[in-house]
């Protein structure tokens, strides 16, 4: 979000952000994505290597249990987005191209959102303590609520950036008071 925001601020508010700063943030994101993928791989290795009863939760998310496979496409979509974003951010030529840089930003957001949203809570409760499996897929109402939450978040963020940017750039000025010529306000001469 920061990388895309910096590009927008640079175009709309003449915010002095150099390309090198954006590219350095993208390089740091490649390190963070490597760490995220490494920890995901370590988690999967631990689950499959230990083969305890807790493996059911991981199997349900990544491969399904029997005919119960509702979350498997989400798991693989998340992994695909994360790996593609990591590759885009790892290669300097694609990291310094704004089209592929922005594509990588969207892929990172989607991959992490799916992994931490769909992959964290739902598989942890499936199967339940009695061994029952209840399939879950988000409804249109839930997608609309999620879009509304993000929309409100982006609206608040936009308002705060609109306030902070003029202060940071130095173009914020207090409005002049309207007074009659030669009169004083609170003991101070009028401007």
Order of alpha helices (4+ residues) and beta strands (2+ residues): alpha-alpha-alpha-alpha-alpha-alpha-alpha-beta-beta
